[in-house]
Amino acid sequence: MRKKQQRMTTMEDYEEPVAEDQYNVELKEALGQLDEKYRIVMVLYYSEGYQTGEIAELLEIPRSTVQTRLQRGREKLETYYR
């Protein structure tokens, strides 16, 4: 029981995560400007780490469509940051 109690952390020991930096806020704003079909693919690919084939299976669309949406999403983000 003592070992189990030593592994447990109390709420006082828990540190709040540092506030999001400006880059993350800008990225979320930029992603929010994208159409949903581009945003979903971009988040799955870059944030969640899925491969294009896996995304195609999840969304039940062809792999080439996933690749096209990634490319167009990148282009739209590029214009946002200009």
C-alpha positions in Angstrom: 0.0 0.0 0.0 2.9 2.4 0.8 4.3 2.0 -2.7 1.0 2.7 -4.2 0.5 5.8 -2.1 4.0 7.0 -3.1 3.2 6.8 -6.8 0.0 8.8 -6.4 0.2 12.6 -6.9 -2.0 15.1 -5.2 -3.5 18.1 -7.0 -1.1 20.3 -5.1 1.9 18.5 -6.8 0.4 18.9 -10.3 1.7 21.9 -12.2 -0.5 23.7 -14.5 0.7 23.6 -18.1 2.3 26.8 -19.3 0.1 29.1 -21.3 0.2 28.4 -25.0 2.8 30.3 -26.8 1.9 32.7 -29.6 2.8 30.3 -32.3 0.2 27.7 -31.2 -2.5 30.4 -31.0 -1.7 31.6 -34.5 -1.7 28.1 -35.9 -5.0 27.4 -34.3 -6.4 30.6 -35.8 -5.0 29.7 -39.2 -6.4 26.2 -39.1 -9.8 27.7 -38.1 -9.8 29.7 -41.4 -9.5 26.5 -43.5 -12.5 24.7 -44.8 -13.4 21.7 -42.7 -12.3 19.2 -45.4 -8.8 20.6 -45.3 -8.6 21.2 -41.6 -9.5 17.6 -40.7 -6.9 16.1 -43.0 -4.2 18.6 -41.8 -4.9 17.9 -38.1 -4.9 14.2 -38.6 -1.7 14.3 -40.5 0.3 16.8 -38.6 -1.1 16.8 -35.1 -2.2 13.2 -34.7 0.6 11.6 -36.8 -1.6 9.5 -39.1 -0.2 8.5 -42.6 -2.2 9.4 -45.7 -3.4 5.9 -46.2 -4.7 5.7 -42.7 -6.5 9.0 -43.1 -8.0 7.8 -46.3 -9.4 4.7 -44.5 -10.7 6.8 -41.6 -12.5 9.2 -43.8 -13.4 6.7 -46.5 -12.0 8.7 -49.3 -9.2 7.9 -51.8 -5.6 8.4 -50.8 -5.1 10.8 -53.7 -7.8 13.0 -52.3 -6.1 13.1 -48.9 -2.8 14.1 -50.6 -4.6 16.8 -52.6 -6.3 18.2 -49.5 -3.0 18.3 -47.7 -1.4 20.2 -50.5 -4.3 22.7 -50.8 -4.4 23.1 -47.1 -0.7 23.9 -47.0 -1.2 26.4 -49.8 -4.1 28.1 -48.0 -2.0 28.3 -44.8 0.8 29.8 -46.8 -1.5 32.6 -48.0 -2.7 33.1 -44.4 0.9 33.7 -43.1 1.8 36.2 -45.9 
